[in-house]
Amino acid sequence: MKKKKIKFEKSIGNIYADLGLKDSDELYARAQTGFCVHKIVKDKNLKQREIGTVLAIAQSDVSHLMNGHYSRFTTDKLLDFLKGLDRKVTIRIAPHKAGEPYQEISLAS
C-alpha cells in the first residue's frame, strides 16, 4: 500500500493569522488568556458551581469557559476572571520585532 504524502504549512504561531482571520492578534490573545484562566481553575480542582461563584458567572458560562469557548467572553471579562482567581496581570509594552507576534500572554508559575 502506497503512503500518501501529507501536505502542510508551518504555522507562524498564531492559528487565527494562519487562517487569515480579521483581528487575529486579538483572537489569539483572548484564547491565550482564556487558556490561562482554564488552567488555573483546573489546577485548583474547583467544581463548576464553585467556579461560577468565584468568577461570578452563570453555570452555562462556566461550561463555555471550561470547553474552551473563549470567544464568548471579552478580553476584559477574562482579565476580570484572573482578578477573581487572585492573579496579578502585568501588561508590558515593547518594540515589535519582525517574525514575532504582536501580542503575547504567558502564565507565570
C-alpha contacts under 8 A as a table, 3 or more apart, distances in Angstrom:
res1	aa1	res2	aa2	distance
11	S	14	N	6.94
11	S	15	I	6.88
11	S	18	D	6.38
12	I	15	I	7.56
12	I	17	A	7.75
12	I	18	D	6.72
12	I	99	G	7.96
13	G	101	P	7.57
14	N	17	A	5.37
14	N	18	D	6.27
14	N	24	S	7.47
14	N	25	D	7.62
14	N	28	Y	6.39
14	N	101	P	7.59
15	I	18	D	4.86
15	I	19	L	6.22
15	I	28	Y	7.62
16	Y	19	L	5.14
16	Y	20	G	6.34
16	Y	21	L	5.50
16	Y	24	S	4.89
16	Y	25	D	7.61
16	Y	27	L	6.90
16	Y	28	Y	6.60
17	A	20	G	4.84
17	A	21	L	5.78
17	A	22	K	7.86
17	A	24	S	5.08
17	A	25	D	7.36
18	D	21	L	7.77
20	G	24	S	7.52
21	L	24	S	5.49
23	D	26	E	5.39
23	D	27	L	6.31
24	S	27	L	5.04
24	S	28	Y	6.00
25	D	28	Y	5.12
25	D	29	A	6.12
25	D	101	P	7.58
25	D	102	Y	6.68
25	D	103	Q	6.26
26	E	29	A	5.14
26	E	30	R	6.09
26	E	103	Q	7.76
27	L	30	R	5.13
27	L	31	A	6.14
27	L	71	S	7.62
28	Y	31	A	5.07
28	Y	32	Q	6.16
28	Y	103	Q	7.92
29	A	32	Q	5.10
29	A	33	T	6.09
29	A	75	T	7.93
29	A	103	Q	6.20
29	A	104	E	6.49
29	A	105	I	6.39
30	R	33	T	5.08
30	R	34	G	5.97
30	R	70	Y	6.80
30	R	71	S	7.35
30	R	74	T	7.50
30	R	75	T	5.49
30	R	78	L	7.72
31	A	34	G	5.05
31	A	35	F	6.06
31	A	70	Y	6.00
31	A	71	S	7.61
32	Q	35	F	5.09
32	Q	36	C	6.32
32	Q	104	E	7.99
32	Q	105	I	5.93
32	Q	106	S	7.68
33	T	36	C	5.09
33	T	37	V	6.42
33	T	75	T	7.51
33	T	78	L	6.59
33	T	79	L	7.45
33	T	105	I	6.48
34	G	37	V	5.11
34	G	38	H	6.13
34	G	65	L	7.39
34	G	68	G	7.35
34	G	70	Y	5.66
34	G	78	L	6.22
35	F	38	H	4.90
35	F	39	K	6.05
35	F	68	G	7.35
36	C	39	K	5.13
36	C	40	I	6.21
36	C	106	S	7.83
36	C	107	L	6.32
37	V	40	I	5.28
37	V	41	V	6.21
37	V	78	L	7.30
37	V	81	F	6.92
37	V	82	L	6.25
38	H	41	V	5.25
38	H	42	K	6.12
38	H	65	L	6.97
38	H	66	M	6.18
38	H	68	G	7.90
39	K	42	K	5.08
39	K	43	D	6.04
40	I	43	D	5.11
40	I	44	K	6.31
40	I	85	L	7.77
41	V	44	K	5.17
41	V	45	N	6.55
41	V	46	L	6.28
41	V	51	I	7.23
41	V	85	L	7.97
42	K	45	N	5.14
42	K	46	L	6.71
46	L	50	E	5.80
46	L	51	I	6.03
47	K	50	E	5.21
47	K	51	I	6.21
48	Q	51	I	4.98
48	Q	52	G	6.17
48	Q	59	Q	6.71
48	Q	62	V	6.39
48	Q	63	S	7.54
49	R	52	G	5.13
49	R	53	T	6.37
49	R	59	Q	6.59
50	E	53	T	5.08
50	E	54	V	6.17
51	I	54	V	5.16
51	I	55	L	5.97
51	I	56	A	7.99
51	I	62	V	6.80
52	G	55	L	5.29
52	G	56	A	5.39
52	G	57	I	4.84
52	G	58	A	5.77
52	G	59	Q	5.85
52	G	61	D	7.96
52	G	62	V	6.03
53	T	56	A	4.97
53	T	57	I	6.80
54	V	84	G	6.13
54	V	85	L	7.05
55	L	80	D	8.00
55	L	81	F	5.51
55	L	84	G	5.63
55	L	85	L	7.42
57	I	61	D	6.17
57	I	62	V	6.80
58	A	61	D	5.29
58	A	62	V	6.44
59	Q	62	V	4.89
59	Q	63	S	6.25
60	S	63	S	5.05
60	S	64	H	6.42
61	D	64	H	4.99
61	D	65	L	6.14
62	V	65	L	5.03
62	V	66	M	6.09
63	S	66	M	5.19
63	S	67	N	6.09
64	H	67	N	5.14
64	H	68	G	6.34
64	H	69	H	5.09
64	H	70	Y	7.29
64	H	72	R	7.54
65	L	68	G	5.33
65	L	69	H	5.65
65	L	70	Y	6.08
66	M	69	H	7.58
69	H	72	R	6.04
70	Y	73	F	5.59
71	S	74	T	7.06
73	F	77	K	6.00
73	F	78	L	6.51
74	T	77	K	5.10
74	T	78	L	6.38
75	T	78	L	5.10
75	T	79	L	6.22
76	D	79	L	5.01
76	D	80	D	6.21
77	K	80	D	4.89
77	K	81	F	6.31
78	L	81	F	4.97
78	L	82	L	6.53
79	L	82	L	5.09
79	L	83	K	6.47
79	L	89	V	7.58
80	D	83	K	4.98
80	D	84	G	6.25
81	F	84	G	4.94
81	F	85	L	6.24
82	L	85	L	4.93
82	L	86	D	6.39
82	L	87	R	5.28
82	L	88	K	7.44
82	L	89	V	7.59
83	K	86	D	5.00
83	K	87	R	5.31
83	K	88	K	6.80
83	K	89	V	7.89
84	G	87	R	7.45
96	H	100	E	7.21
96	H	101	P	7.98
96	H	102	Y	6.54
97	K	100	E	5.89
101	P	104	E	6.66
